Amino acid sequence: MAYNKKQQFKSRRTSLMSQISDGAIIIGASHNSPRNNDVDYEFRQNSTFWYLTGFDEPDAVLVLRPHHKDQCVIFVNPYDPQFEIWVGARLGVDAAPENLEIDAAYPISELDDQLPRLLEDIETVHYSIGSDSKLDDLMMNLVQKRRGLSQRGGVHLLRIEDPKPAIDRMRLVKSEAEVELVQAAIDVTRVGFENAMRVTKPGTFEYQVQAEMESHFRKLGSVRNGYPSIVASGTNSCILHYINNREQLKDGSLLLIDAGAEYDYYTADITRTWPVNGNFTPAQKEVYEIVLASQSAGINAISPGIEFNEVHIASLRVLVQGLIDLGALEGSIDGLIESRAYLPYYMHGTSHWLGLDVHDAGPYRDEDRSISLEQGMVFTVEPGLYFGNQATESPEHLKGIGIRIEDNVVVTTEGHSVLSGTILSSVSDIEELVGSV
């Protein structure tokens, strides 16, 4: 990839400081979290900390001071040869400035002493209260201490303001390099989905299909998933965030998989639904075609300048018409949307932002209206219909059917590009591939 990663992180820090020109900005890294006994959960860096540093170690703290000599300061764990034997090498204090394009680095053990010094002439600190309990305590102690010092000529710490809105707006619009990373995650995910379709057959278990899919994620360079895979067969497909993935696949049922490989911290988010035996029943096919048409309507609506919610409305109108055609609802499209009569069958939104997080940072509303789309925004389009236990008035022949189709789209200057467009979604393509191993 033809870009300098260190310069990219530095550029983001510079941009953030230009937007928040007063005071200092403090961002904390993730910490290791105990799983059981002396085993930790797999470490994954805080997305915002990664976005600004590219640093993949726990416990670090970034301090940005726009109007000071050392504008960018980081606190990290020191290099430890004994730690390296057991767990692996740390970057360390001495190597941090050059490797991270940072002005100065200190051991994290000195944070309590050094942070008050770094902030001693600063009246406003931009920090997200509640993001880190240790930093929360440190900030509260600092406020109290500065109160006392003000009587002897010190500077009051007047404000603690949240930098998250400014950072989230930065993260909302992706650079060309970021879109390439999302595309790389999608390309890996495509291979996993295709192989999952190939091995699907009655009698196998959800976790076996999951293993086939995720093994290809790992083989192609994804060290982890962007989120726990949903591998839901039969009526499980009507459970939106089903992750047990233990049921046996039954002849005549559907399999819904919602999964995404993470690649260099950016994730895909794809959903496909297919028949376990390789052939849709007439009822399954009818519902599937409605959901696919709904998704096409939502995607076709995407262009710069339209409001985010217009994608949802375009998809929703097709779904509601489909529910009328299926005999699940009666009335006019507008009336059914206004009364929200569709909710038992479609209870989630059509889109969410995508990037470093599967539900990525960024506002959905600008004051009293849905946010306008801009070039570089990446999001999902994922309509669905679910005839599960909550849909008590479902026609009998539709009960137990749950279908969602999800793709990832970027807004372009001319309109949009479907980044996941090569992942099969037509009825004929799916029926040809499922069970073909």
Order of alpha helices (4+ residues) and beta strands (2+ residues): alpha-beta-beta-beta-alpha-beta-beta-alpha-alpha-beta-alpha-beta-alpha-beta-alpha-alpha-alpha-beta-beta-beta-beta-beta-beta-alpha-alpha-alpha-beta-beta-beta-beta-beta-beta-beta-alpha
